[in-house]
């Protein structure tokens, strides 16, 4: 099921809203720049220059741009809004990377919430701890009386205290799950860090938030995303996974109450502990959930983990601390042969597949699955896409174009920072390390580029991500930090197109939004400056002033 396209010509008459004084960056190759545009009935009625002002009537709202930039609304192709919104209201650790500061925040939260059964929240960074592995003992010192469960910022691991381990029955005799790892000391005792599938051993015990808390979390996240100019997104997990609560009921409640202002594609979670028998359930769920602004025609398959904890699936083993080859090449969560069968069947049912594919082996396995689906079903308009793409083998770059698979980029990650420099590069080796986040190579190979934040893993701000895509340097990096493989830079126009038209393509919204084109929805964002006119190193200083969905202001004050 898709969103209804808005392709009818607008009716004549005065506009409801006119932006004038330019610049307008349209992301439309037929007219890439304009100085004025008009909105009528929630749709774009005219794009041009002074002639557009003829549509101003006595009741038309006029927005003077005066050097500000008007863009199509950003679309986030991989994000977890409800979880992010809930986390902001719990024990939130995303504002620092200091281990001692984490303990102070946790202690203060516990003191302020004496009646809460579980201390939960999260957002801490692996780089704050030696080897990315905090301990239960540190948590026990500040919260000895209640279980603590705190996922890290990428949600591929969790920090727990001794009380939580006891509740879950985890001790030295507990085996690692097939898709995860319990970190242990020399005697085999759990240390308090759970990786990947092991997170669920404790996460399943954490009480779900109430329906009203879930709705509040979703609406809190929607406000944050609108404040960053995001008007549509793909929710990367709709279903129950580890400690994450299924956001579908909250979306439906928001729809029923008229509170969902964004356009949302929900990616239904593929349970990797099951097989093809769940496909019928996914079809039924798609039909049950899809309506209005919320569509669930996508299935999310997490094929591997992350590089920092060595669970991203690699074609050759990780290196050890001494630079020697280890016996670990990461985890393919779905057996590759089965993956090809599942994706082929999902494609036959008209599902888009949204792959989490971070290591080069996972990327190849995902592309092999898309190739199998194309061979069996032909080139259906399912628009499969691979998210993260941290390590891509050069032999696989051209396959994206050949298979019509989109590259879903998390641009903000392509920079030198402690997790990269301390926990990743030393264990990949020089050659493979240089294959990371190959945005430029993917573009040159003809891949369709989309973009997403993976919030709360990282910032939801597209402008921060655009800064990194163009500079390959984090906005927060100290002066003199080298660019991260600068040959993979994108120009700003390409990066903006990925975060607008490219994500709209992935979301099957390209007939509805993604560019400032007559007949499309007036999903728009006003920036405080034109970042194209300034130096690239100042892109991140740009701020969103106003955001509009179908011509209605959802952020900012007119």
N, C-alpha and C positions, 0 to 999 in steps of 0.2 A: 504494500500500500504506500502511496506517495502523497505528498502535499499537493493540493490543487494549484496548478500554475495560474498565474495572473497575466494573461497574454492579450486580453481584449483591449482595444484602443480606448483611451480615456474619453469621457464625455466632455464637451466644451463647457466653458464658463469659468468664472474666477476660481483661483486656486485656494485651497485651505491654508497652505503653507508655502512660502517662497524663501529659498536661500539665495542670497545675492552678494555681490562684492568679491566673490571667489577667494581662493581657488577651489575647484571641485575636481577631485581625482576619481574618475568614474570606474576604473578597472574594466572599461569597455574599449576594445581595440579600435572600434569605429570612431570613437571620439574620446580620447584618453583624458583630455582636460577641458573643463568648462569653467564659467564664472557664475552661472546661475542655474537653479533647477527648481521645479515646482511640484507640489504634491496635491492631489485631489482624491478624496475618498480612500485614503490609505495607500494609494499607488502613485508612482512617479508619472507626472503628466507632461513634463517638458524638461529638456536638458539643453542648455545653450549659453547664451550671453545676454545682452541687453534686451533682446526680444522677449525673453521669458518674463520680464517685468510687466509686460502687457497683461499678464494673468493676475496681477494684484488687484483685488477688489476691496470694497469697504470693510469686509470681515476677514481678509487674509492676514494671517500672522506672517510678518516679515522678519527673517533672521539675517542680520548683517554679518557676513563672514569677516570682512576687513582683515584679510591676511590669515585668518584661521583656515584650516583645511577641512572640507567635507569629504567623507569617505563612505562607501557602503559599510554597513555594520559588519564587524568581525564575526566569524563563525568558528567555534572551538570544536575541532573534530575528535577530541579525546579528553574527556574531563569527568570528574566524579563530584557533581555539585552537592548532593544531599550529604554525602559523607563529609565533604569539606565544611558545609554549613553547620553540621552537628559538631564537628571537631572544634570549630571556633567557639562554641558554647560550652565546651568541656575543659579538660586540663590541656590547654593548647600550648605546645612547645615549639611552635614554628617561628618564633621571633628571635631566636638566638641559636648559636652553635656551641655554647659553652656547657660542659657537663655539670659544673657546680651550679650554674644558673638553672639548669633543668631541675635539679634537686630542690632548689629554693622554690621554684614554681609549683612543683608537685607537693611539697610540704604545705605551702600556703593554700593550695586548692583543697587538700585533705582537711586542713583546719577549718576552712570556710564551708565545707560540706560534710559535717560530722555524721549525717544520716545516710549518705550515699553508700550503698553496699559495695560497689566496685569503683575504684578510681580508674577512669579511662579517659581517652582523648587521643593525644599523640602529636606527631609532627617533628620529632627529634631527628637529628642528622647523624649519619654513621660516622662522619669525620670527627665528631666530638669525643670518640672513644677509641682506644688502641685496637687496631684491627676491626673497627666498626662494631665491637661487641661489648655492650654494657653488662653489668652484673646485677643479679637479684640482691646481693648483699648491700649494694648502694641504695637500692629502693627500700630494703628492710630497715635501713637506718632512719628513714623519714616516714615510712608507712608500714609499721610492723603488724598492724591489727586487721587490715583488710586487704583483699586481693587487689593487685595493680596490674593493668593490662594496657600497654602504651605502644601502638604500632609506630614504626618510624615513618619518615616523611614519604617514602616510596611504597609503604604498605606491603613490602615483601618480607618484613620481619617485625617482631614485636619484643619489647622489653617487659619482663614480668618479674614480680617479686616471689619470695618463697611461699607466701600464702596462696598465690595463684597456682604455683606448681603443685602444691599440696591438694588444692581443690580439684585439679585435673588429674591427679594421680601420677604425675610425671616424676620419675626418679631414675637412678642409674640403670634399672632394668628395662625401662621403656624403650622400645625400638624406634628408630627414626621412621617416619612415614615414607612411602615411596617417592613422594613429591616434595620432601622437605628435610630439614635437619635440626636437631636439638643440639645447640652448642654445649660442650662438656669440658670439665677440667681433666687433669691427667688421670684421675681415678674413675672417670666416666660419669661423674655427677653433673646434672644440668646446672649451667651457670646463670641462667636467666635470660638468655637470648634464643629466640625461636626463629627459624628461617622458613620461608615459603609455606608448604603444606603443614608444617609443624605449628604454625600460628593458630590453625583451627583447633588444635588440641585444647587450647585455653579459650580462644575467641568464641567457641560455641557455647561457653558457659556464661558469657557476659549477657545480662538482660537486654533485650531490644528496647530502644527508645519508644515511648508511647506514640500513637498516631499523630497527636498534636505536636509533639516534639519533632517528629519527622517532617511534618509540614513546615514548622518553623525553621528547621534547618535548610530545607529546600528554598524557602522564600528568602532566607538570609543569604544563601548562595546566589540566588537569582539577582538580588540587589547588588552584590559584589560584582558579578559578571557584567551586569548592565553598566555599572560605574566604570568598567574598563572597555566599554564600547561593544560588548559581545551581545548579539541579538539572537543567535541560534547556536545550538551545540549538539554534539553526540555524546550521550551519557554512556560511558564505556563499560558499565556493569549494571544491568537491570536484572536482578535476581539475587539469590543468596550465595555469598562467597565469603569464607572465613568469618571475620567479625563484621562484615558489611551487611547492613540491613537493605532489603529489597526496596528501592525507591519508587517502584511502580504505584503503590497505593497513594503515596504523597503526590505524585504527578496527577493522578486521577482526581484526588480531592481538590488540588489546586485548579484543575480544569473546571470541576463542578462549581467551585466558588468564584470562578472568573478571575483567578489570581495568577495564572500562568501567562505571562506576557511574551516569553521567548518561544521560538520554534524548537522542538526537541525531537531528536531521533534517539530511541533507546536501544542499546545493543544487548539483546537477551543473552544471559550468561550460559556458556556451555559447561556443563558439569563434567570435569575430566575424569571423574571416578565412574562415569557411566558411558554408554556407547550410543549407537544409532537409535536405540529404543526411545531416546528422549526427543527425537526430531518431531514426531507427531505432537508431543506436548508443546514444543516450540511453535509449531504451526497454529495450534489452538490458542496459545498465549498471544501470538501476533494478532490473531483475529479478535481476541477479547479486549486487548489493550489499545489498539490503534484507533485514534479518533482525534479530530480537530488538530490542535497544535502538537500532539504527541503521537509519534509513529514508532512501531517496533518491528521494522522489517529487516533488522540486522541481528546477527549472532556473533558474540564475542568469544574467540578462542584464545586462551593464554597458552602459547606454545612453549615458553621458557620463562626463566626468572630474570635476574639482574647480574651485571658483571661484578659489582662490588662484593657480593657474597659468593661469587663463582657458581651461580646457578643458571646464568645465561648460557644457552646451548651453543658451543663452539665447534668448529670443524676440527680443530686440534686442541690439545690439552692446554689449560692454564699453566703459567709458569709458577714456580715456587719463589720464596723470598730470595733465594740465591740465584734466580734466573734459570733454573733447570726445569725441564718438563715435569709436570705432575701426572697423576693418573686420573685427573678430573677434567672432563670436557663439558661440564654443566648438565642440565636436565632438559630433555624433551618431554614435556608433560603428556603429550598425546603421541602415541607410537606413529611414526611417519606414514606407514602403509595405511593404518586406520584413518589418519588425518585426511589422506587423499580421498578415501571412500566417503567420509563424513562431509567434506566440503563439496564433493560432487553431488551428493544427495541434497544438501542444503541449497546449493546453486539451482538444482532442478526444481526446488520448491520456491524459487524466486528470492531467497534470502541473500542479502549482502553478508559477507564474512569480514569481521574486523579482527585482525590478528594482532596479538601482542607478540612481536618477533624482534628480539633485541640482539642476540648473538648471530654470527654468520650462518651457523647450522640451522637455527630456527628460521632465519630469513629464507634460506634455501628450501627448507621443508614446507614453509608456507607457500612459496612460489611454485613448488612442485605440486602442491594441492590445487592451486588455482589452475595450473596447466592441465591437470587431470580433469578438472571440472570443465574447462574449455573444450578439451578433446571429446568428452562425453556428451556435453550439452550444447556445444556451439557458443558463440559469443553473445551471451545474454547480458542485458543491461543491469547487472547486479553490482558492479562497481566495488569489488573487493579491495580492501586496503590493509596495508601493513603499518602498524604504529611502532615507533621508537627507533628501529633501524640504527642501533648504536654501531654495530660492526656489520658491514656488508662486503662480501667477497667481490672483488672486481669482476669476476666472471658472471655475476648475477645482476649487474647494474642494468644492462640492456633488456633483461627479461621483464622489467616493470612495464616498459612501453609495449613489448611484444604481447604481453598477456593482458594489457589493460588494467593492471593493478596499480593503485595509487600509493604514493609514498607519503605517509602521515607523519610529519616531522614534529618533534618536540625541540624547537629551535634553541630554547634557553639552555639546553644541556651541552651545547657544542662549544665549550669554553674550558680553559684551565681553572680548576677550583680544587679544594682539598680532596673531595671524593674521587675526582679524576686523577689527580697527580699522586695521591698516596695509596688509594685502594684499587685503582684500575690499570693505569698505564704500566706500572711495574710488573703486572701479572699477565699482560697481553703480549708484550714484546714489541719491538720497534715497527716491524712490518705490519702486523695486525693492528697495532695501535693507530697507525696512519690510515686505516680503513674506517675510522669512526666518523659517524655523522657526515656522510659524503654528499652533502646537499648539492654542491656544484656539479659533481659527477652525475648525480641522478638527473639534474636538470639537463645537462649536456647529452645524456643518454635518452632524453625524450620522455622521462617519467612525468606523470601528472602529480604535482605537489599540492598537498593539503597541510594544515597545521593545527596543532592542539597543544594545550598546556599541561595536561595530566594533573591539574590542580586536584587535591592538595599536595601532590608530590612536589610541585614547584609553583611559582607565581602564576596567577590567572591573567596577568597583564600582557596582552599581545605586544604592546610597545616595547616592553623589556625583551621579549622574544625576538622581535624584529631587529632590535639593536644587536643581539648576538648573531643573528643570521647574516647581517651585513658586516659586522666587525670581527666576529669569532672571538670576542672578548666580553666577559661579563661586565655589566654596568657597575658592579660593585668591586671589580678587580683593582688591586693597587696599581698605581702608576708604574708603567714599564712592563706590565704583564704581557708576554708575547701572545700573538694571535694563535688560536688553536687550528693548525693546518689551514692557513689562510687561503690556499688554493680552492677551498670548498665554500668560500663566501658566496652569498647571493647578492645581487643588487636589490635596492629597496623596493623597486617596482615589482620584481618577481616575488619577493618575500610578502609584500602586501597582497598580491594576487593569490598566493597560497593560503593566506589567512582569511580571505574573502571568497573569491570565485572558486578556488581549489577546494576549500572545505564545503562550499555550497554544492559542488559537483559530487563529492563523497556523500553528502547528506541528501542527495536527490532533490536539492533545493535550487538548482541552477536556473530553473524556469521561474522561480519565485523571487529569488534574492541573490546576493553575491556581487552585483554590479549596479551602478547607477544608470539604468536603462529604462526608457519609457515603457510603461506597462508593468514593471516589476514592483514589488512591495517597497514602500518607503522605509526600509530598515537602514538606518543611517547613524553615523557618528560624526560629531564635530570635535576636532582637536584644537588645542590652544595655539598651534603654530603649524607651519608646513614643514615637516621634517625633510622633505625633498630639497628644500631651499637652504638648509643648514648643513654643517659638517656631519659626517656619519657618526662621529663619536658623541654627538649630542642627541641622537635619536631617542634614547631612554629618558631624556628630560621632558619629552612631549607628554602632555596630559589630556585626558578626555574631559571635555566640558559638558557635552550633551549627547544623549543617546535616544534614538527614536525607533519604535517598531510600528510599522504601518502608519507612519506619520504622527504617532502619539508619543509624546515625550515620556520616557521611562527612567531617565536619569538627567539631573541638571535642572536648572531654573531658567525659564525663558525670559 
